[in-house]
Amino acid sequence: MKRLKPPPERAFDVVGLGEISVDHICVVPRIPGASDKVRMASYEVQGGGQIATAMIACQRLGLKARFLGKVGDDRWGAWSIDELRREGVSASGVRVGKGTTQTAFVMVHATTGERTVVWSCEESLVPDPSELTREEIASGRAFHVDATGLAKGLEPLVWARDCGCLTSIDIDHLLPDTEAALRLVDLCVLPEGFPEEITGEKDLERAMRKLQRLNPDAIVCTTLGTQGCAALDGDELVRVAAFPVVAVDTTACGDVFHAAFVCGALWQMPLRETMRFANAAAALKTRKLGARPGIPTKAEVEAFLKQR
């Protein structure tokens, strides 16, 4: 990848700031509409949240990960912290506030694996820069953040940039100053449709080039679901196809893609190879129900790619 030279060894390979959630997963024969009633085929409670799940994915893929975020003082907060620790992710930076830990109800289509999410998070449990320290941010070679982690200010991203961290963002809705945030990001991986929402450009390549002008040294990538992903490598738009799979559940595919993309950058893999690795990790994630059970190890991704 161009320009991206991660700093030398630090206490952690990657530090993540943002969402952690308790997911109530309902498998349904169809996604219900208005005034509809659908009987669940199965129900599970699992850990979720964009950044918490991405840190677990980084850990399974071979990085040393740390999560910074906030849970409630209910039983689900303690449960969420235990889930991180069981995976080997450092939870030393997790804050506990008064309230109910973020909750999501995830309806998964039994046939296609597609999901619909309804969620709730108390304002008091959104991370605030005043609760963080520069030292925590600087403890990682890379810093990965979502929109929730930046909802109360861009200071964490500024600190990461100042500390020489490789910066990465998972953003799926507009911030008060989205463009300012993207100017601070080395790895800008966006979901399908979001480049158009930010720029107003309907053509994907034009939208991505407009975003790249905010930070010419950044890698701009868009995930495209079953069509794989596309990224700008200098003047070239690189497209890498997805791996066809029979999906059990697509929940957290984007989280795992982001984690694998950060891995590729830290390992100094070429861009096309990083995109293929991230596509494979996301494809393997779909094997099991929920955000985390299907997250692969690095060995599993490599074995999968050798067969393709």
Buried (B, 14 or more C-beta within 10 A) or exposed (E): BEEBEBBEEBBBBBBBBBBBBBBBBBBBEEBEEEEEEEEEEEEBEBBBBBBBBBBBBBBBBBBBBBBBBBBBBBEBBBBBBEBBBEBEBBBEBBBBBEBBBBBBEBBBBBEBBBBBEEBEBBEEBBBBBEEBEBEBBBBBBBBBBBBBBBBBBBBBBBBBBEBBBBBBBBBEEEBEEBEBBBBBBBBBBBBBEBBBBBBEBEEBBBBBBBBBEBBEEBBBBBBBBEEBBBBBBEEEBBBBEBBEBEBBBBBBBBBBBBBBBBBBBBBEBEBBBBBBBBBBBBBBBBBEBBBBBBBBBBEBBEEBBEEE
